[in-house]
């Protein structure tokens, strides 16, 4: 079904998941960003932008 592991990860993280908010069709990636504390989110931005 998936030729490489990264394809599976991409598929899994971008599909609605039953244990998350189905009304919003929330994906694991959306839940990750929603649950991440703001200070970590901004810290990642600072690190990636230099």
PDB file with SEQRES, HELIX, SHEET and CRYST1 records, atoms N, CA, C and O in Angstrom:
SEQRES   1 A   50  UNK UNK UNK UNK UNK UNK UNK UNK UNK UNK UNK UNK UNK          
SEQRES   2 A   50  UNK UNK UNK UNK UNK UNK UNK UNK UNK UNK UNK UNK UNK          
SEQRES   3 A   50  UNK UNK UNK UNK UNK UNK UNK UNK UNK UNK UNK UNK UNK          
SEQRES   4 A   50  UNK UNK UNK UNK UNK UNK UNK UNK UNK UNK UNK                  
HELIX    1 AA1 UNK A    5  UNK A   13  1                                   9    
HELIX    2 AA2 UNK A   28  UNK A   35  1                                   8    
HELIX    3 AA3 UNK A   38  UNK A   49  1                                  12    
CRYST1    1.000    1.000    1.000  90.00  90.00  90.00 P 1           1          
ATOM      1  N   UNK A   1       0.817  -1.185   0.000  1.00  0.00           N  
ATOM      2  CA  UNK A   1       0.000   0.000   0.000  1.00  0.00           C  
ATOM      3  C   UNK A   1       0.873   1.266   0.000  1.00  0.00           C  
ATOM      4  O   UNK A   1       0.620   2.196  -0.766  1.00  0.00           O  
ATOM      5  N   UNK A   2       1.892   1.295   0.855  1.00  0.00           N  
ATOM      6  CA  UNK A   2       2.806   2.441   0.922  1.00  0.00           C  
ATOM      7  C   UNK A   2       4.195   1.968   0.527  1.00  0.00           C  
ATOM      8  O   UNK A   2       4.688   0.961   1.035  1.00  0.00           O  
ATOM      9  N   UNK A   3       4.808   2.692  -0.367  1.00  0.00           N  
ATOM     10  CA  UNK A   3       6.130   2.292  -0.845  1.00  0.00           C  
ATOM     11  C   UNK A   3       7.226   2.612   0.157  1.00  0.00           C  
ATOM     12  O   UNK A   3       8.197   1.866   0.280  1.00  0.00           O  
ATOM     13  N   UNK A   4       7.073   3.720   0.871  1.00  0.00           N  
ATOM     14  CA  UNK A   4       8.067   4.095   1.879  1.00  0.00           C  
ATOM     15  C   UNK A   4       7.346   4.506   3.156  1.00  0.00           C  
ATOM     16  O   UNK A   4       6.180   4.897   3.122  1.00  0.00           O  
ATOM     17  N   UNK A   5       8.042   4.415   4.271  1.00  0.00           N  
ATOM     18  CA  UNK A   5       7.456   4.704   5.578  1.00  0.00           C  
ATOM     19  C   UNK A   5       6.942   6.139   5.660  1.00  0.00           C  
ATOM     20  O   UNK A   5       5.922   6.388   6.303  1.00  0.00           O  
ATOM     21  N   UNK A   6       7.625   7.083   5.025  1.00  0.00           N  
ATOM     22  CA  UNK A   6       7.221   8.486   5.069  1.00  0.00           C  
ATOM     23  C   UNK A   6       5.841   8.694   4.443  1.00  0.00           C  
ATOM     24  O   UNK A   6       5.092   9.566   4.881  1.00  0.00           O  
ATOM     25  N   UNK A   7       5.499   7.906   3.428  1.00  0.00           N  
ATOM     26  CA  UNK A   7       4.167   7.990   2.823  1.00  0.00           C  
ATOM     27  C   UNK A   7       3.101   7.590   3.835  1.00  0.00           C  
ATOM     28  O   UNK A   7       2.046   8.220   3.907  1.00  0.00           O  
ATOM     29  N   UNK A   8       3.368   6.550   4.613  1.00  0.00           N  
ATOM     30  CA  UNK A   8       2.429   6.120   5.646  1.00  0.00           C  
ATOM     31  C   UNK A   8       2.254   7.210   6.693  1.00  0.00           C  
ATOM     32  O   UNK A   8       1.128   7.521   7.081  1.00  0.00           O  
ATOM     33  N   UNK A   9       3.352   7.791   7.152  1.00  0.00           N  
ATOM     34  CA  UNK A   9       3.289   8.849   8.166  1.00  0.00           C  
ATOM     35  C   UNK A   9       2.479  10.031   7.642  1.00  0.00           C  
ATOM     36  O   UNK A   9       1.644  10.576   8.363  1.00  0.00           O  
ATOM     37  N   UNK A  10       2.717  10.426   6.406  1.00  0.00           N  
ATOM     38  CA  UNK A  10       1.975  11.541   5.809  1.00  0.00           C  
ATOM     39  C   UNK A  10       0.481  11.219   5.741  1.00  0.00           C  
ATOM     40  O   UNK A  10      -0.350  12.056   6.093  1.00  0.00           O  
ATOM     41  N   UNK A  11       0.142  10.022   5.295  1.00  0.00           N  
ATOM     42  CA  UNK A  11      -1.257   9.606   5.218  1.00  0.00           C  
ATOM     43  C   UNK A  11      -1.890   9.606   6.609  1.00  0.00           C  
ATOM     44  O   UNK A  11      -2.990  10.129   6.784  1.00  0.00           O  
ATOM     45  N   UNK A  12      -1.218   9.035   7.583  1.00  0.00           N  
ATOM     46  CA  UNK A  12      -1.773   8.912   8.933  1.00  0.00           C  
ATOM     47  C   UNK A  12      -2.008  10.277   9.565  1.00  0.00           C  
ATOM     48  O   UNK A  12      -3.044  10.497  10.192  1.00  0.00           O  
ATOM     49  N   UNK A  13      -1.066  11.191   9.408  1.00  0.00           N  
ATOM     50  CA  UNK A  13      -1.160  12.495  10.063  1.00  0.00           C  
ATOM     51  C   UNK A  13      -2.120  13.455   9.377  1.00  0.00           C  
ATOM     52  O   UNK A  13      -2.474  14.481   9.959  1.00  0.00           O  
ATOM     53  N   UNK A  14      -2.549  13.154   8.161  1.00  0.00           N  
ATOM     54  CA  UNK A  14      -3.428  14.062   7.427  1.00  0.00           C  
ATOM     55  C   UNK A  14      -4.822  13.494   7.186  1.00  0.00           C  
ATOM     56  O   UNK A  14      -5.539  13.967   6.304  1.00  0.00           O  
ATOM     57  N   UNK A  15      -5.210  12.491   7.955  1.00  0.00           N  
ATOM     58  CA  UNK A  15      -6.560  11.936   7.829  1.00  0.00           C  
ATOM     59  C   UNK A  15      -7.312  12.169   9.134  1.00  0.00           C  
ATOM     60  O   UNK A  15      -6.694  12.156  10.199  1.00  0.00           O  
ATOM     61  N   UNK A  16      -8.624  12.383   9.085  1.00  0.00           N  
ATOM     62  CA  UNK A  16      -9.400  12.523  10.321  1.00  0.00           C  
ATOM     63  C   UNK A  16      -9.266  11.258  11.158  1.00  0.00           C  
ATOM     64  O   UNK A  16      -9.245  10.148  10.626  1.00  0.00           O  
ATOM     65  N   UNK A  17      -9.178  11.434  12.459  1.00  0.00           N  
ATOM     66  CA  UNK A  17      -8.967  10.307  13.358  1.00  0.00           C  
ATOM     67  C   UNK A  17     -10.129  10.209  14.336  1.00  0.00           C  
ATOM     68  O   UNK A  17     -10.566  11.224  14.879  1.00  0.00           O  
ATOM     69  N   UNK A  18     -10.627   9.017  14.563  1.00  0.00           N  
ATOM     70  CA  UNK A  18     -11.794   8.792  15.407  1.00  0.00           C  
ATOM     71  C   UNK A  18     -11.637   9.207  16.850  1.00  0.00           C  
ATOM     72  O   UNK A  18     -12.638   9.506  17.500  1.00  0.00           O  
ATOM     73  N   UNK A  19     -10.440   9.239  17.380  1.00  0.00           N  
ATOM     74  CA  UNK A  19     -10.248   9.610  18.781  1.00  0.00           C  
ATOM     75  C   UNK A  19     -10.105  11.117  18.961  1.00  0.00           C  
ATOM     76  O   UNK A  19      -9.981  11.597  20.088  1.00  0.00           O  
ATOM     77  N   UNK A  20     -10.121  11.867  17.860  1.00  0.00           N  
ATOM     78  CA  UNK A  20      -9.993  13.321  17.925  1.00  0.00           C  
ATOM     79  C   UNK A  20     -11.349  13.955  17.614  1.00  0.00           C  
ATOM     80  O   UNK A  20     -12.365  13.258  17.610  1.00  0.00           O  
ATOM     81  N   UNK A  21     -11.382  15.244  17.358  1.00  0.00           N  
ATOM     82  CA  UNK A  21     -12.620  15.976  17.131  1.00  0.00           C  
ATOM     83  C   UNK A  21     -13.176  15.663  15.740  1.00  0.00           C  
ATOM     84  O   UNK A  21     -12.741  16.248  14.748  1.00  0.00           O  
ATOM     85  N   UNK A  22     -14.130  14.744  15.672  1.00  0.00           N  
ATOM     86  CA  UNK A  22     -14.682  14.341  14.373  1.00  0.00           C  
ATOM     87  C   UNK A  22     -15.582  15.405  13.763  1.00  0.00           C  
ATOM     88  O   UNK A  22     -15.739  15.447  12.543  1.00  0.00           O  
ATOM     89  N   UNK A  23     -16.174  16.261  14.581  1.00  0.00           N  
ATOM     90  CA  UNK A  23     -17.022  17.331  14.035  1.00  0.00           C  
ATOM     91  C   UNK A  23     -16.209  18.274  13.158  1.00  0.00           C  
ATOM     92  O   UNK A  23     -16.715  18.811  12.173  1.00  0.00           O  
ATOM     93  N   UNK A  24     -14.959  18.468  13.520  1.00  0.00           N  
ATOM     94  CA  UNK A  24     -14.066  19.321  12.736  1.00  0.00           C  
ATOM     95  C   UNK A  24     -13.193  18.500  11.798  1.00  0.00           C  
ATOM     96  O   UNK A  24     -12.345  19.053  11.099  1.00  0.00           O  
ATOM     97  N   UNK A  25     -13.391  17.193  11.777  1.00  0.00           N  
ATOM     98  CA  UNK A  25     -12.544  16.283  10.992  1.00  0.00           C  
ATOM     99  C   UNK A  25     -11.076  16.523  11.331  1.00  0.00           C  
ATOM    100  O   UNK A  25     -10.228  16.659  10.450  1.00  0.00           O  
ATOM    101  N   UNK A  26     -10.801  16.571  12.649  1.00  0.00           N  
ATOM    102  CA  UNK A  26      -9.446  16.873  13.115  1.00  0.00           C  
ATOM    103  C   UNK A  26      -8.484  15.738  12.795  1.00  0.00           C  
ATOM    104  O   UNK A  26      -8.789  14.562  12.996  1.00  0.00           O  
ATOM    105  N   UNK A  27      -7.332  16.115  12.298  1.00  0.00           N  
ATOM    106  CA  UNK A  27      -6.280  15.157  11.975  1.00  0.00           C  
ATOM    107  C   UNK A  27      -5.271  15.121  13.121  1.00  0.00           C  
ATOM    108  O   UNK A  27      -5.244  16.048  13.931  1.00  0.00           O  
ATOM    109  N   UNK A  28      -4.437  14.076  13.216  1.00  0.00           N  
ATOM    110  CA  UNK A  28      -3.404  14.056  14.248  1.00  0.00           C  
ATOM    111  C   UNK A  28      -2.489  15.282  14.186  1.00  0.00           C  
ATOM    112  O   UNK A  28      -2.073  15.794  15.226  1.00  0.00           O  
ATOM    113  N   UNK A  29      -2.177  15.751  12.987  1.00  0.00           N  
ATOM    114  CA  UNK A  29      -1.319  16.935  12.885  1.00  0.00           C  
ATOM    115  C   UNK A  29      -2.014  18.174  13.448  1.00  0.00           C  
ATOM    116  O   UNK A  29      -1.387  18.975  14.141  1.00  0.00           O  
ATOM    117  N   UNK A  30      -3.304  18.336  13.155  1.00  0.00           N  
ATOM    118  CA  UNK A  30      -4.049  19.475  13.692  1.00  0.00           C  
ATOM    119  C   UNK A  30      -4.090  19.415  15.217  1.00  0.00           C  
ATOM    120  O   UNK A  30      -3.930  20.438  15.881  1.00  0.00           O  
ATOM    121  N   UNK A  31      -4.304  18.218  15.778  1.00  0.00           N  
ATOM    122  CA  UNK A  31      -4.342  18.061  17.229  1.00  0.00           C  
ATOM    123  C   UNK A  31      -2.982  18.370  17.847  1.00  0.00           C  
ATOM    124  O   UNK A  31      -2.910  18.968  18.920  1.00  0.00           O  
ATOM    125  N   UNK A  32      -1.916  17.970  17.185  1.00  0.00           N  
ATOM    126  CA  UNK A  32      -0.563  18.251  17.673  1.00  0.00           C  
ATOM    127  C   UNK A  32      -0.364  19.751  17.839  1.00  0.00           C  
ATOM    128  O   UNK A  32       0.079  20.206  18.894  1.00  0.00           O  
ATOM    129  N   UNK A  33      -0.690  20.526  16.799  1.00  0.00           N  
ATOM    130  CA  UNK A  33      -0.496  21.976  16.862  1.00  0.00           C  
ATOM    131  C   UNK A  33      -1.471  22.626  17.837  1.00  0.00           C  
ATOM    132  O   UNK A  33      -1.113  23.603  18.495  1.00  0.00           O  
ATOM    133  N   UNK A  34      -2.694  22.111  17.946  1.00  0.00           N  
ATOM    134  CA  UNK A  34      -3.685  22.680  18.862  1.00  0.00           C  
ATOM    135  C   UNK A  34      -3.266  22.487  20.318  1.00  0.00           C  
ATOM    136  O   UNK A  34      -3.468  23.372  21.149  1.00  0.00           O  
ATOM    137  N   UNK A  35      -2.686  21.337  20.621  1.00  0.00           N  
ATOM    138  CA  UNK A  35      -2.338  21.012  22.003  1.00  0.00           C  
ATOM    139  C   UNK A  35      -0.971  21.534  22.428  1.00  0.00           C  
ATOM    140  O   UNK A  35      -0.661  21.553  23.619  1.00  0.00           O  
ATOM    141  N   UNK A  36      -0.157  21.953  21.478  1.00  0.00           N  
ATOM    142  CA  UNK A  36       1.186  22.426  21.812  1.00  0.00           C  
ATOM    143  C   UNK A  36       1.103  23.766  22.549  1.00  0.00           C  
ATOM    144  O   UNK A  36       0.422  24.680  22.083  1.00  0.00           O  
ATOM    145  N   UNK A  37       1.792  23.896  23.704  1.00  0.00           N  
ATOM    146  CA  UNK A  37       1.815  25.182  24.409  1.00  0.00           C  
ATOM    147  C   UNK A  37       2.419  26.272  23.518  1.00  0.00           C  
ATOM    148  O   UNK A  37       3.354  26.016  22.759  1.00  0.00           O  
ATOM    149  N   UNK A  38       1.879  27.482  23.618  1.00  0.00           N  
ATOM    150  CA  UNK A  38       2.314  28.581  22.749  1.00  0.00           C  
ATOM    151  C   UNK A  38       3.803  28.858  22.843  1.00  0.00           C  
ATOM    152  O   UNK A  38       4.435  29.174  21.834  1.00  0.00           O  
ATOM    153  N   UNK A  39       4.379  28.748  24.038  1.00  0.00           N  
ATOM    154  CA  UNK A  39       5.805  29.064  24.181  1.00  0.00           C  
ATOM    155  C   UNK A  39       6.676  28.113  23.358  1.00  0.00           C  
ATOM    156  O   UNK A  39       7.722  28.525  22.857  1.00  0.00           O  
ATOM    157  N   UNK A  40       6.270  26.863  23.208  1.00  0.00           N  
ATOM    158  CA  UNK A  40       7.021  25.928  22.365  1.00  0.00           C  
ATOM    159  C   UNK A  40       6.861  26.278  20.893  1.00  0.00           C  
ATOM    160  O   UNK A  40       7.820  26.229  20.122  1.00  0.00           O  
ATOM    161  N   UNK A  41       5.637  26.633  20.514  1.00  0.00           N  
ATOM    162  CA  UNK A  41       5.357  26.997  19.125  1.00  0.00           C  
ATOM    163  C   UNK A  41       6.228  28.172  18.695  1.00  0.00           C  
ATOM    164  O   UNK A  41       6.832  28.139  17.623  1.00  0.00           O  
ATOM    165  N   UNK A  42       6.294  29.211  19.525  1.00  0.00           N  
ATOM    166  CA  UNK A  42       7.110  30.380  19.187  1.00  0.00           C  
ATOM    167  C   UNK A  42       8.598  30.067  19.275  1.00  0.00           C  
ATOM    168  O   UNK A  42       9.393  30.626  18.520  1.00  0.00           O  
ATOM    169  N   UNK A  43       8.981  29.186  20.181  1.00  0.00           N  
ATOM    170  CA  UNK A  43      10.375  28.764  20.267  1.00  0.00           C  
ATOM    171  C   UNK A  43      10.825  28.046  19.006  1.00  0.00           C  
ATOM    172  O   UNK A  43      11.945  28.251  18.538  1.00  0.00           O  
ATOM    173  N   UNK A  44       9.959  27.205  18.455  1.00  0.00           N  
ATOM    174  CA  UNK A  44      10.282  26.520  17.200  1.00  0.00           C  
ATOM    175  C   UNK A  44      10.434  27.518  16.060  1.00  0.00           C  
ATOM    176  O   UNK A  44      11.319  27.371  15.216  1.00  0.00           O  
ATOM    177  N   UNK A  45       9.583  28.524  16.033  1.00  0.00           N  
ATOM    178  CA  UNK A  45       9.664  29.533  14.979  1.00  0.00           C  
ATOM    179  C   UNK A  45      10.973  30.305  15.072  1.00  0.00           C  
ATOM    180  O   UNK A  45      11.614  30.565  14.054  1.00  0.00           O  
ATOM    181  N   UNK A  46      11.371  30.670  16.279  1.00  0.00           N  
ATOM    182  CA  UNK A  46      12.617  31.420  16.466  1.00  0.00           C  
ATOM    183  C   UNK A  46      13.805  30.577  16.024  1.00  0.00           C  
ATOM    184  O   UNK A  46      14.709  31.078  15.355  1.00  0.00           O  
ATOM    185  N   UNK A  47      13.809  29.289  16.398  1.00  0.00           N  
ATOM    186  CA  UNK A  47      14.913  28.404  16.010  1.00  0.00           C  
ATOM    187  C   UNK A  47      14.995  28.230  14.496  1.00  0.00           C  
ATOM    188  O   UNK A  47      16.087  28.247  13.928  1.00  0.00           O  
ATOM    189  N   UNK A  48      13.851  28.065  13.844  1.00  0.00           N  
ATOM    190  CA  UNK A  48      13.880  27.807  12.405  1.00  0.00           C  
ATOM    191  C   UNK A  48      14.183  29.062  11.586  1.00  0.00           C  
ATOM    192  O   UNK A  48      14.697  28.969  10.472  1.00  0.00           O  
ATOM    193  N   UNK A  49      13.866  30.224  12.134  1.00  0.00           N  
ATOM    194  CA  UNK A  49      14.123  31.469  11.403  1.00  0.00           C  
ATOM    195  C   UNK A  49      15.478  32.080  11.733  1.00  0.00           C  
ATOM    196  O   UNK A  49      15.912  33.040  11.097  1.00  0.00           O  
ATOM    197  N   UNK A  50      16.131  31.517  12.724  1.00  0.00           N  
ATOM    198  CA  UNK A  50      17.481  31.965  13.045  1.00  0.00           C  
ATOM    199  C   UNK A  50      17.485  32.932  14.121  1.00  0.00           C  
ATOM    200  O   UNK A  50      18.547  33.412  14.515  1.00  0.00           O  
TER     201      UNK A  50                                                      
END                                                                             
